[in-house]
Amino acid sequence: MERDWMRLGDAIRRERKAAGMSQPALGEALGVSRATIQAIERGAEFKKPTPTHRAAAAHFRWTPDSLDAVLAGGEPAYADADQRAATFIANTEGATPADLPLRIKTALADGPLLDATVLTLPGDDDDDPDAQMVVIVKGREGATPEQVRRALLRWEKTEAQLRRSGTEQATFEGGAEK
């Protein structure tokens, strides 16, 4: 079976750009160099998909068989957001603090969970951060798979912006940037 590495490179490039990511940013997210991302996007040929290919597929929420599908001339499929939400909820059941404000509890109960992350807030000493921020991304109830996909892509762009702003060492006082 002939594999279309150029097609795979194009698909990864499209996903990266849709997420508003640069090649270096994707490389950083995957733990590889920009040169590696460039080689993949150029369609460099490999004997089989590498761990970096699999990491990119997972980063863009492709199903495990999507790499082979794209290499065979098809399109990637996206992991089911509802299944991801169920897994997240099962793994965190009972972990919600009882003292959360009612509006937060209500927001957590409405709509499917799309993603969650913990961001370290910059402090006086990078080795000992002062605080963390928990971000939970909820989808709209009844959203189509395409709407969920677009929402996840927008979230990835927003998350990248949040992470970049954290590296700028902004300081906050009383909730307002100073």
C-alpha positions in Angstrom: 0.0 0.0 0.0 1.4 3.4 -1.0 1.4 6.0 1.7 0.8 9.7 0.9 3.2 11.5 3.3 2.6 14.8 1.5 -1.2 14.5 2.2 -0.4 13.8 5.9 1.9 16.8 6.0 -0.8 19.0 4.5 -3.4 17.8 7.0 -1.1 18.5 9.9 -0.3 22.0 8.5 -4.0 22.8 8.1 -4.7 21.7 11.7 -1.8 23.7 13.0 -2.9 26.8 11.1 -6.5 26.4 12.1 -5.4 26.3 15.7 -3.4 29.5 15.2 -0.1 27.8 16.0 3.3 28.4 14.6 5.6 25.6 13.7 7.8 26.3 16.8 4.7 26.3 19.0 3.5 22.9 17.7 7.1 21.6 18.1 7.1 22.8 21.7 3.7 21.2 22.3 4.9 17.9 20.9 8.4 18.1 22.4 10.2 18.2 19.1 12.1 20.9 17.1 10.7 23.2 14.5 12.8 21.3 11.9 10.9 18.1 12.7 7.6 19.9 12.2 8.9 21.4 8.9 9.9 17.9 7.7 6.6 16.4 8.5 4.6 19.3 6.9 6.9 19.0 3.8 5.8 15.4 3.4 9.1 13.7 4.4 8.7 10.0 3.9 9.0 7.5 6.8 8.7 3.7 6.9 5.7 4.1 9.2 4.1 6.8 11.4 6.4 8.0 14.1 5.7 8.8 17.7 5.7 12.5 16.6 3.0 11.8 14.0 1.0 10.1 16.7 1.5 12.9 19.1 0.4 15.5 16.5 -2.7 13.4 15.7 -3.5 13.2 19.5 -2.9 16.9 19.8 -5.4 17.7 17.1 -7.8 15.1 18.6 -7.7 12.7 15.7 -8.9 9.2 16.3 -6.1 6.6 16.5 -6.8 5.3 13.0 -6.7 8.7 11.4 -3.0 8.7 10.5 -3.5 5.5 8.4 -6.7 7.0 6.9 -4.9 10.2 5.8 -1.9 8.3 4.5 -4.3 6.2 2.4 -6.0 9.3 0.9 -8.8 9.9 3.3 -9.5 12.5 5.9 -8.8 12.5 9.7 -11.7 11.6 12.0 -12.0 13.4 15.3 -12.3 11.9 18.8 -15.7 11.9 20.2 -16.0 14.9 22.5 -18.7 13.2 24.6 -16.5 10.2 25.2 -13.6 12.5 26.3 -16.0 14.3 28.6 -17.2 11.0 30.1 -13.6 9.9 30.7 -12.7 13.2 32.3 -15.7 13.1 34.6 -15.1 9.5 35.5 -11.4 10.3 36.3 -12.4 13.3 38.4 -15.6 12.1 40.0 -15.9 13.4 43.6 -12.9 15.7 43.2 -14.9 18.9 42.9 -14.4 21.0 46.0 -17.6 21.6 47.9 -17.0 25.3 48.3 -17.2 26.2 44.6 -19.6 29.0 43.9 -23.1 28.0 42.8 -22.6 29.6 39.3 -19.5 27.5 38.8 -21.2 24.3 39.9 -24.1 25.2 37.5 -21.7 25.9 34.6 -20.0 22.5 35.2 -23.3 20.7 35.0 -24.4 22.2 31.7 -23.2 21.1 28.3 -20.5 18.6 27.4 -17.0 19.0 28.8 -14.6 19.6 25.9 -11.3 20.1 27.6 -9.6 21.2 30.8 -6.2 22.5 31.7 -4.2 23.9 34.6 -2.1 27.0 33.9 0.6 28.3 36.3 0.2 31.9 37.0 3.4 33.8 36.9 4.9 34.8 40.3 7.9 36.5 41.7 9.9 33.3 41.3 9.3 31.0 38.4 10.6 28.0 40.4 7.9 28.6 43.0 4.7 29.8 41.3 2.2 31.7 43.5 -1.0 30.2 42.0 -2.6 28.1 39.3 -5.6 28.7 37.1 -8.0 25.9 36.2 -9.7 26.3 32.9 -12.7 24.1 32.0 -14.0 24.3 28.5 -17.7 23.5 28.1 -19.6 23.0 24.8 -23.1 23.9 23.9 -25.7 21.3 24.6 -26.8 19.7 21.3 -23.8 21.0 19.3 -22.9 19.1 16.1 -19.6 17.3 15.9 -18.4 20.1 13.5 -19.4 22.8 16.0 -17.5 21.0 18.7 -14.5 20.6 16.5 -14.5 24.3 15.7 -14.9 25.2 19.4 -12.0 23.0 20.3 -9.8 24.6 17.6 -10.8 28.1 19.0 -9.9 26.8 22.5 -6.5 25.6 21.4 -5.8 29.0 20.0 -7.0 30.7 23.2 -5.0 28.3 25.3 -1.8 29.0 23.3 -2.4 32.7 23.9 -2.9 32.2 27.6 0.2 30.1 27.9 2.2 32.8 25.9 0.9 35.5 28.2 2.0 33.5 31.2 5.6 33.5 29.9 5.6 37.3 29.7 5.6 37.5 33.5 2.7 39.8 33.8 1.9 40.5 37.4 -1.6 40.8 38.9 -2.8 42.7 41.9 -6.4 42.4 43.1 -7.5 40.9 39.8 -6.2 43.7 37.6 -3.0 43.7 35.6 -0.5 46.2 36.6 
